């Protein structure tokens, strides 16, 4: 029986329930799905297939899942690395305010192209992105043959865009993009976080979610010490309680960060069937409080919570590497706690099948098993850096890099072949990004060149900051802080 694609005589890391690893394995793909995974035998190299991939010196594993990210400002990679925390947050908040008003669409469009190109080259087959104006992202990733969840951020205390306008856009976005591109592109509902949304906004979000019962709710949760304080200002005991009160604490929720969660938060999240995206690099780079606890990932996983890995704002820490995110998860947890927080295979699972489960796709992707959609990547491991090839899971999470990815297959279609993206014109994308950044610096007071980046002056930044929403946010937190200190 003929199949579309056969990969023969490869090292196959299945990431199935038994974490089976074939030293010499064969993977067969037909009509977008995996039809067989087995030990290679005599004659497998002669299987009738339209496309045959010689697996000698190759590692086949599931495609990587970026469970939480922001993609619009990808062209500004390198712009923030050398700023201090307050410079970065101020300049970013000012930018997001202008994005919310519809400025810089050319930069956003180029950003999605650059993100799709680089994530494809690095073996990332699925992203879950929260942005301001994500329509171009849905179209770009769809056209590139990748899988993605996209949704517009909604907030009433972070910028000054009218709330009705935000909800109208969110509803139109869902209607236009959910379950498109043969099901590879799906919409999400994205209340921004638990510290910049009022209770009224959360209640409206719950109404919207009830209108679209098959759409995930994607938010930042328990990211900062201010999270629970704002929940109390919103009339609930804490952040988890607020989501429960409005009807959003359920198996459709994927929550990024979860850094300040306690044992009760973990238990309630597990009981609700909600999921978490852990993003270690962004806080290893931009931690606002050295004394703050680290995300309790081992406790979450022990409680049965699906935890995926996310690269978050990759342009804040200058990395597209999801392999690097797994390594950072291990190193940061070991520094913050003690050594031995993860086994290597646990991190491989967080990169793949647990990220897929966090997005409700665990039955479709994330492991190499018959019947699942064929989202997989092929790494060249016939290199000195992988010699000797012992403890393959450790090599994947400690040693592998995007440059090792040779082939990327999504839904059975080849997106990257021999290290070249086949669904995009890489040279044209690079040119458009360079032109977009030149235009951006011409239109703003940003300075960006080969020597680094410099944001506008503090005076100019303050001028561009949203005013009404953040003022209400700070006022609410100040009042709640007083109530917490002097209860009456």
N, C-alpha and C positions, 0 to 999 in steps of 0.2 A: 504493500500500500504506500503510495507516494505521499510525502508531506511537504510543507512549504520550506521548512528549515530544519537542518540536522547539525547538531554540534557533537562531534565525536572525539573520544579519547582525551577528555578534559578533566581537570580537577573540578569537581562540582560540589559546592557548598549549598545544600538545599535550603537550610533554615526551616525545615519542617518541624513537626512536633518532637521528633527524635534528634534533630540537628544532624541528620545524616550527611556524611562527607564521603563522596566517591573519589578515590585516588585516580581511577580511570573511569569516567562516566560518559554517558550519552544522553543528550536532551533532544527531544523531538517536538517540533512546533507546527501546528496546522490551524489555519483559519483563526489566527490570533490567540490561540490557547496552547498550553503545554499538553501534549498527548502522552508523553512517556518520559520517565527519568529512570535510568538503570545503569548497572555496571556495563562498561563497554565489552563487547565480545567479538569473536571472529565474524566478519561480514558487516559490522556496524558502519565501517567506512564506505560500504557500498550501498547504504540505504538510499532508496530513490527519493531525492529531495531537489526542489528548485534551487536551494541555496545550501551549501555545505561549508561549515566552518571547522577547520582543523584545530582541535583543542590541544594539540601538543604544546606544552609550556604555557597553557592558559588556565585561568581560574574563572569559572562561571558561578555567579551568585545573583540573588535578586537585585533589582534596581533599588537605588537609595531613595528614601523618603525624607524630604525636608518638611517636617511637620509644622513649622511656624516660621514665617519669614515676611519681609517687606521688600518689594522689588523696584518700586518706581524710581528711586534715586540712585540706582546702580551706577550711572556715569560719574557720581561723586565719590567713588571709591578712592581712597587716599586723601580725601579732603579733610577728614576729621581726626586722623590718627594722633596728631601731635598737639591737639587742643586740650585744654583742661576740661573737666567735667562740665563746669558752668558755661564755658564758651560753646561746647558742643551742644548742650541742651538748649541754650538760648538761640543759637543759630538754626538748629533743627526745628525748634518750635516756630520760629519766624517763617521758615521755608514751608512748613506744613500749613500754616495759616494761609499763605499765598496759593499753595496747591489747592486748598479747599475752595478758594475763590476762582479756580479755573485757570491759573497761570501755569506757564512752563509745560504745556502739553507736549511740545516737541522733545523736551528732556525726558519726560515720562515714557514716551513711545520708544525712544532710543534705549532707555533703561531696561524696558522689558525685553527688547531684542538682545541686548548684551547679557542680561541674566539668563535668558533661555539658551543662548549660545554656550555660555560658560558652564551652566549647570548640566546641560546635555553632555558636554565634553568631560565633565567630572563624574558621570554616572548617576546623576540625580534624575530619576524618571518621573517623580511626583513632587509637587510643591503645594503648600497651603499658605496662601499669601493674603494678608490684610493690607490694603492700600487706600489711598484717598479716591483715586479715579481709575479703577482696575479694568475697565473695558478693553483697553489696548492689551493688557496682560492676558486676558482670556483669549483674545484673538491671536496674539503672538504665540502663546504656548500651544494653542489648538493647531495653528498652521504648522508649527514646528514638530508636531507629532508627539508632544509630551502630554503628561497627565497633570491636571492642576485644579485646585480649589481656589476660588477668588471671591473676595467680597469687599465692599466699601466700608471703611471705618465710620462709625456713628458715635458722636459725642457732643454733649452740650456744654462742657466745661473745659475744653481743650482749644477750641477755636470758635469763631463767631458766625459760622455758616448757619442759617436758620434751620431749626430741627425739621420742620416740615419738608424743606428742600432735601435734606439728607435722607429722610425716609422715602420720599418720592423716588429719589435716585436708586436707593436700595431695592425698592420694589421693581422698578423698571429693569434693573440689572438682573435680578433673579429671573424675571419673565423672559429676558432676551438670551441669557447665557447658561442657565442651569440645564444640565444634562445635554450639552451640545457636543459637537465634534465626536460623534459616535460614543457619547457618554464619558469621554476623557476629561471634559471640562465641566465643572460643577460650581454652583454659586454657594456662598455662605452668608450668614447674617453676622455682622461684626460690631457689636457694642465694644468700644475701644478698650475699656478697662474698668476696674472697680474703684478707681480714684478720680476719674474725670467724667463720670456720668451720674446724673441725678436719678432718684428713684423713679421719677416720671419717665425718664428715658428708658430705664430698664423695663418699666411696665409696657411702654409702647413697643419695645423690642419683643416682649413676650407675645403681644398681640400679633406682630408680624410673623413670629415663628409659628404661631398656631395656624396662620394662613398657608404656610408652606411646611407641612410636617415632615417632608423628606430632605429638608435643608439643614445642614449643621449650623450650630451657633459657635462662633470662634471669638475668643476674647483673651485679654491679659488679666490674670487673676492672681491675687496674693503675691504681687511682684514687689511691692514696697511696704514699708512700715505704715505708710499712710492709707493702705488699702482698707484695713479693718476700721480705721478711724472714719473714713468717708462712709463706710457701710453704716456705722452708728449714726453719722449725720443724716443718713438716708432712712433712719428709722428701723434698722435691723441690728441684730446682735453682732454680726460680723459679715464678712464678704460671702462666705458659703451660705449663711442664713439669708442674706439678701436675695441671692439667686434662687434659693429654695422658696422664699416668700413670694416671688413673682412668677414662679413656675418654670424656671430655666435650668434647674439643677437636675439633669437627666442624661440619658445616654447619647443625646445629640450634642452635648457640650464638649468642646476641646479647649482647654485652658492653658495658656502659655505661662511659663515661669514657676509659679507656685512656691516661690522662695521662702515665704514666711509662714507656710502651712504648719500647723501643729498636728498632733496625733488625732485629735477629733476631726480636723479638716480632712485628713487622709481617710478616716473611717467613713465620713459622710460622702466623700467623693466616690469611694469604692462602692458604697451601697447604692448610689445613684447610677452607677455605670458610666460616669463621666471619664474623660481622658485628659492627659496632660502632655504638653510639649516642653521638654527640657532644653534650654538654650545656654549652655555653659560659657561659650566664648565671649558673648557680649558682656556678661557680668564679670568675667575674668579680666576683661579690658576696661569696663566702665563701672565697676562696683561703687555705688555711692556711700556704702557704709561697711567698713572693714569688719565690724562686729556682727553684721547680719548673718544669720544662719544660711546654710546652703540648702538648695532644693532637696527635700528628703526622698530622693528617687528610690533607694532600696526599700524604704518603708512603703512607698506607693506601690511598687511592683509586688512586694510581699502581700499587700492587701488585695492584689488582683487588678489594680489600675493599669490600663495600657498607657505606657510612657514612650513617646517617640522623641527623636532628637530634632531640633530646629536650629538653623543658622542665624535666625533673626535678621537684624540689620547688618548684612555682610559688609556693607560699605562703611560701617563704623569700625570694623576690626580687620578689614582688608583681606578677606578670605572667602573663596567660593567652596572650600573643601569640606564636604560632609564627613569624609574620613577623619579630617582634622578635628571635627566637632566631637567625634567619638573619643579620640585621644584626649581632648580637652576635658571631656566629661570625667574621664578616669583621673587625670592629673589634678584637676581642681577639687574633686571630691576627696582624693587622698590627702591633699594639703589641708583642706578645711576640716576633715575628720581624721581618719587614720588610713594607713595603707590597706589595700585589699577590698575596697568598696565594690568592685565589679570583677567578674570573670570576663574574659575577652568575648566569649560567645554571647553573654548578656548584652554587650555593647553592639555586637553584630545584629542581634535581634532588634534592638532599639533603632538601629539604622534602617531596618527593613520591615519585618513583619509586624513588630509592635507599633511602628509608625503607621503602617497600613491599617492596623486595627484601630488606632486612635482616630483615624479618619473614616472609620466604618467600612474599610475596604479589605479587611482581613480575609474574607472569603474569596476575594478576587485577585489580590496581588500580595507581594511581600515574601513569598517563598516559592521554591521551584517544585511544584507538585502537579500531577496530572489534573486537568480540569481548570486550573487557574489561568488568568490572562498572562500572556507571555511578556512580562516586564522583567528583563534581566540584562546583566552587563557581563562583559568578558574583559578580564584584566590580563595583561602580559606579565607573567611572574617568572619568566625565563631571564632574570636579570641578577646581577651581583647583589643588589640590595635585598633580594628575597632568598639568597643562598646562605645556609641550607634551608630548604622549604619545610621547616618544622613548625608546628603550632600555627596552622593557617589562620584561625580566627584572630590570633594575636598579631600576625602580619597585617591583616586587614585593618584593624583598628589602631595599630601603633605605627605602621610603616607605609601602608598604601597611600597613594596620592592621586589626584585627578589625572596626572600625566600617565598613570599606569593603565587607564581605561582605554581599551582598544575598540570595543564594539558596544553599542547600546541598542537594545531592542525594546520597543514599547508596543503593546498590543499586537505583537508578532511582526511589526514592521521595523526595519533597520533605520535608526535615526542617526547613529554614528557608525561609520565603517572605517577601520584602519586609522582611527584617530581624527577623522574628518567628519564634520556634521553634514549630512546629505540633504537635510531639509531646510537649510538656511545658507545664504551666501555670506560667509564669515567676513570676507574683505569688505563687502558693502556695509555690513553691520558696523564694523570698526570705523569706517569712514563717517557713517551717520552719527555715531557716538562722538567722534572728535569734533564734527561740525556743531553738534548740539551743545557740547561743553564750551566751545568758542562763543557761541551765541549767548549762552547763559552768563558767561563772564562779561560779555559786552553789555548785557542788559541789567547786571547787578553789580554790587561792589565786592563780589567774591574775586579773589585772586587764586588761580590754579595753574601751576606749571610743573615742570619736571623736578623742581626743588621742593615742592610741597603745596600746601593750601593755606590760605588766610581768609577768614570770614570777614564780613563787613564790620565796621567799628561798633563798639557797644551802643553808641547813640543810634546808629542806623538800625542795629538789630532791635533795640527797644521800640523804635518807630514802627517796625514791621510786625512786631508781636501782636497776636490777637489780644484784645483788651477785655471785652465784657466777660467771656467765658472763664479765662484764667483768674480774673478778679473775683468772680463768684466762687471758684474753686478754693482759692486761698482764704477767702472769708469763711467759707464753710469749715475748712480744716481748723482755722483759728478758733472759731466758736466751739467746735467739738473738743479741741484740745483743752479749752477752759472748762468745759463741762466734765471732761475726764479727770482733771486735776481738782476741781471743786464741785463735786456732785451736790445737787440740791433737789 
